[in-house]
Amino acid sequence: MQALFQGKADALREIAQVLDAAEIRHLTIPVPGGWEPRAWLAVASTDAQRAIAAHQRHLDEIITRQGLPVRDIVADFNAEETQCPACLAKWKTAGTTRCPDCGLKFG
């Protein structure tokens, strides 16, 4: 088994439904303590990549339904200059942890 997701029980129910639709068996394990119900969602190690791909497709569908563009951009803080995945602004990476244009926080 491999734990893939941790979060509020409500959010994990939605992920579980996506995995059910993709016929990927899963297990939800409660996380003890805290103010609100939290849990881990795990799948068989052999199904981990399929589960992640199914979840990503689901997220892409939500974004597309909202009329937002789907982008596959990663801010590379080891490069001299990087690009924000949210607003597409480019900036010098030295000493920054936020996008100077939209304020998206990294890390």
Secondary structure, DSSP 4 states (H G I P E B T S, - for coil): -EEEEEEEHHHHHHHHHHHHHTT--EEEEEEPSSSS-EEEEEE-GGGHHHHHHHHHHHHHHHHHHTTPPP------TTSSEEE-TTT--EEE-TT-SB-TTT--B--
